[in-house]
Amino acid sequence: MDVSSLAMPDIASLSMYMAKNETLQDVGTALLSNALDVQKSMGAATINMMEQSVNPAVGGNIDLRV
C-alpha cells in the first residue's frame, strides 16, 4: 500500500463520495418534508374530529314535514 494514497484521496473518489452524500441528504430532506405534510394533515383531521365531537348531534338529523 502506498503511503501517499492514505494521506490524500484521489479527486474521483472524493467527488463520488460528495455526490453520494448530497443525494442521501436530498432524499432525507424529501422524506422529512413528506413526514411533515402527513403530520399536518393528521393534525387537521384530529382538530376537525375534536370540533365535531363537541356537539355530535348537530347536522345528524333532518326534520321533514309532509
C-alpha positions in Angstrom: 0.0 0.0 0.0 1.3 3.4 -1.0 1.6 5.9 1.9 0.7 8.9 -0.3 -2.7 7.3 -1.1 -3.5 7.3 2.6 -2.7 10.9 3.1 -4.5 12.3 0.0 -7.6 10.7 -1.5 -7.9 10.9 -5.3 -10.3 13.5 -6.7 -12.6 11.0 -8.4 -13.2 9.1 -5.2 -13.8 12.3 -3.3 -16.2 13.6 -5.9 -18.2 10.3 -5.9 -18.3 10.4 -2.1 -19.6 14.0 -2.0 -22.2 13.3 -4.7 -23.4 10.3 -2.8 -23.7 12.3 0.4 -25.5 15.1 -1.4 -28.0 12.6 -2.8 -28.6 11.0 0.6 -29.1 14.4 2.1 -31.7 15.3 -0.6 -33.5 12.0 0.0 -33.5 12.6 3.7 -34.9 16.1 3.3 -37.6 14.9 0.9 -38.6 12.2 3.4 -38.8 14.7 6.3 -40.8 17.1 4.2 -43.3 14.3 3.4 -43.5 13.3 7.0 -44.2 16.9 7.9 -47.0 17.1 5.4 -48.5 13.9 6.7 -48.4 15.2 10.3 -50.0 18.5 9.3 -52.9 16.7 7.6 -53.3 14.3 10.5 -53.4 17.2 12.9 -56.0 19.0 10.8 -58.1 15.8 10.8 -57.7 15.5 14.6 -58.8 19.1 15.1 -61.8 18.5 12.8 -62.8 15.4 14.7 -62.5 17.2 18.1 -64.6 20.1 16.9 -67.3 17.7 15.7 -67.3 15.8 19.0 -68.2 18.9 21.0 -71.8 18.6 19.7 -72.1 15.5 17.6 -75.9 15.8 17.2 -75.6 18.9 15.1 -76.2 18.0 11.5 -77.1 14.4 12.3 -80.9 14.8 11.9 -83.2 16.4 9.4 -86.7 17.5 10.3 -89.1 16.9 7.4 -92.8 17.8 7.2 -95.1 16.5 4.5 
